[in-house]
Amino acid sequence: MSVSGGGGPEEGRGGTWIVLLVAVLLRAPFLGGAHGIDDDEFYSLRNSENLLATPTPAAVKAWPVTFAASRAVTEVCGLSPFSLRLLPFLCGVLAPLLLFRIGRRFVGPRAALLAALLLAVWPWHQYYSGLARYYAPLFLFSLLVLDRLDRLLTGPRRGDAAAFVLWLVLAMATHSTGILAVGGAVVALRSARRLRRGAVLLMFGAVVALAATVFLVPSLSGPILHVISGAGGHGYDAVHFAMSLAMNVTPLVGLLAIAGAVTLVARRGERSAFLVASAAAPVAALVGLVLVGGVEVQARYAMAGMPAVLLLAGAGAARLLGPLFDAGRLPRLAAAGVLVVPLLPGAASNLIDGNRHDVAGAARRLAEDLDAETIVFAEGHSLYVMELWGLDRRLPPGEGDPPFPRELEESPPTEEQLRAVARHRGGTRFALPDNVFETLPERGEASYQAWLRERTVVVDRIGRRRLDYPRNVITIYRTREEDGT
């Protein structure tokens, strides 16, 4: 039963072509080489290249889907941003179409179409559709898990249980947080009585078995613990997690989702509580991990709940803009504009440079000063190595010897390394994005920030501060000479 009416089949069919066009136009530029590979993508690149290596990288064992897809395309098309990003791009284009198709059952044709339009323009999804990481595929597989779980709990058909297990395995093999896509089931367990006993055992057995496998098998749990412990990157406490999530979801989508949740719950539709729980459960689970387990989490870990959030936002938009859609073509176009225009600045900002730092430009600037006595510390130093010398530290045939420094190490340096720098008379270089430099105290590196302020001078700034991305700059520092310059 639909819980948000309005909009006939014709409106939906015509609108889906517009949604598809918008999704392609806002994502296709990422497939080219204009948006350089960033530090996170470098690790995706390295893992895909080592997919069949021995020993297998830990992340490949835990989350093989994106790495395997990148490696397969690389073998056919060669090593390029296109190869790395093709799977996220395809998932980014397919997701709005599937959200409309699946969402009609949850919120009705009009609300589903508006949800698909929001998704096509939504900057957070657009960003991950052009990044060689897990989260665009995770959104798509989580949507398919949501769809099949709802079918199982409301009107099971032959093959639904097997399909549910398949999509859940794919979601979790993309990223372990895919397990959170089943969160809506907590309010719909009473519907399980409609299932045959075998289907119940298969469905709930699969969830328990997959969760246990991920968290009890060291080769699978290791990458997760590495990340959430803070060793594999800095996450957030509960407050900062909520703030980061709100910023990425955007106030518009968040407010529409709240309006949609209120509307659906008030109508007491068959799927209302299930949809609201599917949106809320991942966030609640991650906040619980922070408060009870003391771990660090990132906003993107809640991606498994975002298909439900977008459907709720579509329901909210249909409720608030319904009169305009009923008033004719021009008011309908105006309503669509009201819906997407606030999201366009964020989407345009992503298209400028993908909100990536210009590591290639910083590497070229560093190369001007490199010699056998130069020491370099760079945030994401492996990416600088690739930019300077290629994946295997090899230049193309015909080019001269590369300017090897004495050392090129990760930033921040250890205390022992800083003492060595103090003894070294050559000009040591440090390359840090401004947003990293500004947050060093929060990362427990306040002494390193003070050291840089006291002992170095600025050589160059790569990139420019923009209104939409004010910290999109890499600053290159050099240790002061004996005369203080």
Residue pairs with C-beta under 8 A, 6 or more apart in sequence:
1 269
1 270
1 271
2 104
2 105
2 106
2 107
2 108
2 109
2 269
3 106
3 107
3 108
3 264
3 267
3 269
3 270
3 271
3 272
3 315
4 107
4 108
4 110
4 111
4 260
4 263
4 264
4 267
4 314
4 315
4 318
4 319
5 108
5 110
6 108
6 109
6 110
6 111
6 318
6 322
6 325
6 326
7 108
7 109
7 110
7 111
7 113
7 318
7 325
8 109
9 109
11 109
11 110
11 113
12 100
12 104
12 109
12 110
12 112
12 113
15 100
15 113
15 116
15 117
16 97
16 100
16 113
16 116
18 117
19 96
19 97
19 100
19 113
19 116
19 117
19 120
20 93
20 96
20 97
20 120
22 117
22 120
22 121
23 92
23 93
23 95
23 96
23 119
23 120
24 93
26 120
26 121
26 126
26 347
26 351
27 89
27 92
27 93
27 126
27 129
27 130
28 89
29 35
29 130
29 351
30 81
30 85
30 89
30 129
30 130
30 131
30 354
31 81
31 82
31 85
31 86
31 89
31 130
32 81
32 82
33 80
33 81
33 82
35 81
35 130
35 353
35 354
35 356
36 81
36 354
36 356
36 358
36 359
36 360
37 45
37 81
37 84
37 132
37 359
37 383
37 386
38 131
38 354
38 356
38 357
38 359
38 380
38 383
39 359
39 379
39 380
39 382
39 383
40 131
40 132
40 133
41 81
41 84
41 131
41 132
41 133
42 380
42 382
42 383
42 386
43 59
43 382
44 66
44 67
44 70
44 84
44 132
44 133
45 70
45 79
45 84
45 132
45 386
45 391
46 57
46 382
46 391
47 57
47 59
47 60
47 67
48 66
48 67
48 68
48 70
48 71
48 74
48 84
49 71
49 74
49 391
50 56
50 57
50 60
51 60
51 64
51 67
51 68
51 71
58 219
58 222
58 223
58 226
59 67
59 223
60 67
61 219
61 220
61 223
62 176
62 214
62 219
62 220
62 222
62 223
62 224
63 134
63 173
63 174
63 175
63 176
63 223
64 173
65 87
65 134
65 137
65 170
65 173
65 174
66 87
66 88
66 132
66 133
66 134
66 137
66 174
69 86
69 87
70 83
70 84
70 86
70 87
70 132
73 82
73 83
73 84
73 86
73 87
74 80
74 83
74 84
77 83
77 86
79 391
81 132
84 132
85 130
85 131
85 132
87 136
87 137
88 128
88 129
88 130
88 131
88 132
88 133
88 135
88 136
88 137
89 129
89 130
89 136
91 129
91 136
91 137
91 139
91 140
92 125
92 126
92 128
92 129
92 130
92 136
93 129
94 140
95 119
95 125
95 136
95 139
95 140
95 143
96 116
96 117
96 119
96 120
97 116
98 140
98 143
98 144
99 112
99 115
99 116
99 119
99 143
99 307
99 310
99 311
100 112
100 113
100 115
100 116
101 112
102 112
102 143
102 144
102 146
102 147
103 111
103 112
103 115
103 116
103 311
103 314
104 112
105 150
105 271
106 112
106 150
106 271
106 275
106 311
107 115
107 260
107 264
107 275
107 311
107 312
107 314
107 315
107 318
108 315
108 318
110 318
110 322
110 325
111 260
111 311
111 314
111 315
111 317
111 318
112 311
112 314
113 314
114 313
114 314
114 317
114 318
114 321
114 339
115 310
115 311
115 313
115 314
115 315
115 317
116 314
117 336
117 339
117 340
118 253
118 256
118 310
118 313
118 314
118 317
118 339
118 340
118 343
119 125
119 310
121 340
121 343
121 344
121 347
122 250
122 253
122 310
122 343
122 347
123 250
123 343
123 346
123 347
123 349
123 350
124 248
124 249
124 250
125 136
125 139
125 306
126 347
126 350
127 350
127 354
127 355
128 135
128 136
128 139
128 300
128 303
129 136
130 350
130 354
131 354
134 174
134 175
135 175
135 300
135 303
137 174
138 171
138 174
138 175
138 177
138 178
138 303
138 304
139 303
139 304
139 306
139 307
141 167
141 170
141 171
141 174
141 178
141 181
142 171
142 178
142 180
142 181
142 303
142 304
142 305
142 306
142 307
143 307
144 167
144 171
145 164
145 167
145 168
145 171
145 178
145 181
145 182
145 304
146 181
146 184
146 278
146 307
146 308
148 160
148 163
148 164
148 167
149 164
149 181
149 182
149 184
149 185
149 203
150 184
150 271
150 274
151 157
151 160
152 160
152 161
152 164
152 195
152 199
152 203
153 185
153 188
153 191
153 192
153 194
153 195
153 274
154 191
154 194
154 270
154 271
155 194
156 194
156 195
156 196
156 199
160 199
161 195
161 198
161 199
161 202
161 203
162 202
164 203
164 206
165 202
165 203
165 206
168 178
168 179
168 181
168 182
168 206
168 207
168 210
169 206
169 210
170 178
171 178
171 179
171 181
171 304
172 178
172 179
172 210
172 214
175 303
176 214
176 220
176 224
177 282
177 301
177 302
177 303
177 304
178 304
179 207
179 210
179 211
179 214
179 304
180 281
180 282
180 285
180 286
180 302
180 304
180 305
181 278
181 282
181 304
181 305
181 307
182 207
183 277
183 278
183 280
183 281
183 282
183 284
183 285
183 304
183 305
184 274
184 275
184 277
184 278
184 281
184 308
185 274
185 277
186 277
186 281
187 273
187 274
187 276
187 277
188 273
188 274
188 277
192 200
195 203
213 220
214 220
214 221
214 224
215 221
215 224
223 232
226 232
227 233
227 235
228 235
228 289
228 295
228 296
228 297
229 295
229 296
230 296
233 298
234 296
234 442
234 443
235 241
235 295
235 296
235 297
235 298
236 243
236 244
236 290
236 296
236 297
236 298
236 299
237 290
237 296
238 287
238 290
238 291
241 286
241 287
241 290
241 297
241 298
241 299
242 287
244 298
244 299
245 283
245 299
245 302
246 254
247 299
248 299
248 300
249 257
249 306
249 309
250 342
250 343
250 346
252 342
252 343
253 309
253 310
253 313
253 343
254 313
255 316
256 312
256 313
256 314
256 316
256 317
256 320
257 279
257 309
257 310
257 312
257 313
257 316
258 312
258 316
259 315
259 316
259 319
259 320
260 311
260 312
260 313
260 314
260 315
260 316
260 317
260 318
260 319
261 275
261 276
261 279
261 312
261 315
261 316
263 315
263 316
263 319
264 272
264 275
264 276
264 312
264 315
265 272
265 273
265 276
275 308
275 311
275 312
276 308
276 312
278 305
278 307
278 308
279 305
279 306
279 308
279 309
279 312
280 305
281 305
282 301
282 302
282 303
282 304
282 305
283 302
283 305
286 297
286 301
286 302
289 295
289 297
290 296
290 297
317 339
318 325
321 335
321 338
321 339
324 331
324 332
324 334
324 335
324 338
325 331
325 332
325 335
345 468
346 468
348 468
349 355
349 466
349 468
349 469
352 466
352 468
352 469
353 469
353 472
355 469
355 472
357 433
357 462
357 463
357 472
357 473
357 474
358 462
358 463
358 474
359 380
359 383
359 384
359 387
359 474
360 387
361 462
361 463
361 474
362 378
362 384
362 431
362 462
362 474
362 476
363 384
363 387
363 388
364 387
365 459
365 460
365 462
365 476
366 376
366 378
366 384
366 388
366 429
366 431
366 476
367 388
367 403
369 427
369 429
369 459
370 376
370 403
370 404
370 405
371 403
371 405
372 404
372 405
372 406
373 406
373 426
374 405
374 406
374 426
374 427
374 428
374 429
375 405
375 406
375 407
375 408
375 409
375 421
375 424
375 426
375 428
375 429
376 384
376 405
376 407
376 408
376 409
376 428
376 429
376 430
376 431
377 409
377 410
377 411
377 412
377 413
377 417
377 428
377 429
377 430
377 431
378 384
378 408
378 409
378 410
378 411
378 429
378 430
378 431
378 432
379 410
379 411
379 431
379 432
379 433
379 436
380 410
381 408
381 409
381 410
381 411
382 410
384 408
384 431
385 393
385 408
388 402
388 403
389 395
389 402
390 396
393 402
395 401
395 402
406 426
409 417
411 430
411 431
411 432
411 436
412 440
412 445
412 448
413 421
413 448
418 448
418 451
421 428
421 479
422 455
427 478
427 479
427 481
428 478
428 479
429 459
429 476
429 477
429 478
430 452
430 456
430 476
430 477
430 478
431 474
431 475
431 476
431 477
432 452
432 474
432 475
432 477
433 471
433 473
433 474
433 475
434 471
434 473
434 474
434 475
435 471
437 449
437 452
437 475
438 471
440 446
440 448
440 449
441 449
452 477
455 479
455 480
456 477
456 478
456 479
456 480
457 477
457 478
457 480
457 485
458 475
458 476
458 477
458 478
459 476
459 477
459 478
460 475
460 476
461 473
461 474
461 475
461 476
462 473
462 474
462 475
462 476
463 472
463 473
463 474
464 472
464 473
465 471
465 472
465 473
466 472
